[in-house]
Amino acid sequence: MEILVADDHTMFRSGLRRIIEQEFPNAYIDEASSCATVLDKIRTSSWSLVILDIAMGEQNSLNILPDIKRAHPDIPVLVLSMYNDRHFIIQSLRAGASGYLTKEHTSEELITGMKTVLSGHRYISGSVAENLAEYLAMGGSESPHEALSVREREVFLLIARGRSVSEIATMLSVSVKTVSTYRARILEKIGLGSNAELMRYALKHGLVE
């Protein structure tokens, strides 16, 4: 079995590798920290499973998911994200992902998800399924924040959780200036004027607790 782990955070990749090695001791595991590296490894090697983070640095890895599926339609891709957010979930599944998990889930659920998609089935966790069910119950109506890009969505949710610009820059491995630019775009797209308004908007729409 050959497994490709794609995430731009070295420590997270290392932890994920250890979990996988314990369950699949005979598996060959390789790592990628950028979208370009993922595509290069997909084109030059054969894989049983790809575990893919949504945002790697400045790049949205969902943009390369169709390329992965075109190159190898049968490769299951399990998306692992920081957020239980229906925008990411729906976009991932539409782009060809076999499953979606958030990084807060236990190692046991990760292994369950891996085994499920490796067997040819789709996998989403209970909390992800509940999120989608609520969206469908509302008629699938679009709100202003649905127009945000993946990276804008990440910054939006972090601001809504009270993170400072410098904290967000560190977490996402980008510059403070870049985060400030994203913040300005987010406020413009949603029609808000301040972080306080953004936080109230997120609470109103059930995006944060």
N, C-alpha and C positions, 0 to 999 in steps of 0.2 A: 504494500500500500504506500502511495506517495501523497503527501499532504503539504500544501503550500500555505504558510501563514503570512498574511499581508497586513501589516500595521506599522505606523511610523514611530511608535514608541518602543524602544529596545527592551525596557523592563517588562512591558506587557507581553511582548513576543516571547521573552524568555519564560515567563510564568505559564503562558499558554503551551509552550513546547513541553514543559515539565508535566503538565496535566495530561497532554496527549500521549507522551512517552509512557506514562504509568498505565494507561488503558490499552495502548497499541505499541507494545515494546519492540515489535519487529518493523514498525513503519519507518519509512524514510521521510524526514521532515526538513523542509527548507523554508527560508524566510525572505520576505521582500518588504522594503520600507517606502517604496514609491510606486506610483501607477506605471511608470515606464519599466521598472524592474519586473513588476507583475506580468506585463505584456511580453517582455523578453523571455521570461521563464515559461510562460504559457506556450509561446511559439517554438521553444527549443526543447521542451521536455514533456513527458506524459504525466498527468496528475489524476489521482483518484478523488481528490477533494481540495477545494480552495476555501480558506476561511478569510473573509475580506472585511476590513474596516472601511467605513464609509468615507471618512475624510482623512487623507494622508498629506500633511503639510497644507499647501495651498490647493491641493487637487481634490476633486470629487471623484472617488473611485467608481461611483455608479455610472459615470460616463464611459468607463471602459468595460463595464459588465456585458453590454451587447457584443463587444469585440471578443471577449472571452468565450461567449456562447457561440459566436459565429465560427471561431477557430476550433472549438471542441464542444459541440452542442450537448454532449452527454456528461460533461463535468458538472457535478453538483457544486454550487457556490452557497456557502453559509455566511450570511452577513452578520457581523458582530458590531454593534453600535453603542455609543454612550447613552442614547436616548430611546425611550419608549414613546416614540412620536409617530403618529399615523402618516405624516408627510413622508418620512423616511421609509416607513414600512411599505406603503403603497408603491412608492417609486422603486424600491428594491425588487419587490415581487414582479412589477410590470417589466423591469429591465431583465428579468430572467433568473433572479435568485431562487434557490430551492428552499431557503429557510431564513429566518430572522430571529436573532437573540440580542438582548441587551447585555452589556458587560457586567452588570450587577448580578447576573444570574450565577448560580452555583456551578462548580465544576461538574457535578452530576448531571445538571441540565444541559450543559455544553456537550457532554459525551452522548446524552440521549439525542440531542439535535444532530450531532455528527452521524450517529448510527442510523437515524431516520432518513437523512438525505442520502447517505451512502447506499441505502436499500432501495432508493428510487422514489421515495415519498417526500412530500413537503413537510416542513416543521416550523411552527411558530409557538412561542410559549403562551401560557394561559393569560398573562397580563397583556401581551401583544394582541391576542385574539379578542380580549375584552375591549381594548382600545378601538379595534376595527369594528366591532359590533356596535359600539356607541356611535361611531361615525356613520355607519349605515342606518342606524335607527333615526339619526337626524336627517336622513335623506341624502347624505353625502354632499351637503352644501359647502361651498367654498367660502372661507373667510380671508381677509386681507393677508394674514400671515402665510397662507398657503402658497402665495406667489414668491416667497423667499427661496433663494437657492439653498443647497445643502449647507454650505459654509455659513451663510447668513443665518440660517436656522440654528446652527450650533451657537453662534455668538448671541443671537436673540435669547435662547434659553439660558445661557450662562448669565447674561445681564439680568434676566428675569429672576434668577436665583440669587442675585445680589453680589455677583462677582465683579471686581473692579477691572478696568481696561488692562492694567498691568498683569493681573492674575490670569485673565483670559489669554493674553499674549503668551504667557509662560505655558499654560495648559495646552494651547494649540500649536506651540512652536512657531509663532509668527511675531512680527514686530508690533509695538504699541500703535504705531501709525496705521498699520494694516487693520487692526481691530477698530480703531477710531473711524476709519473709512467704512468698514462694515456697519458700524453702529449708525453712521449718518444715513447709509442706504436703507437700513432697516426702518429707521424712524420715518424716512420719506415714503417708503413703500406702504407702511401701515397707516401713515397719517398721524403720527404721534410727535410730541415735542420734547419729551424728556424721559430719563430712565424711570422716573416715578410713574409716568403714564404707561410706559412699556410694562412695568411690573403689574400694574392694575389690569392691563389688557390681558396679560398672561394668566392671571388669576381668574379673571372673568371667563376666559375660554378653557379653563381647566388644563392649561399646559404646564403649570407648576402647582405644588401644594403649599 
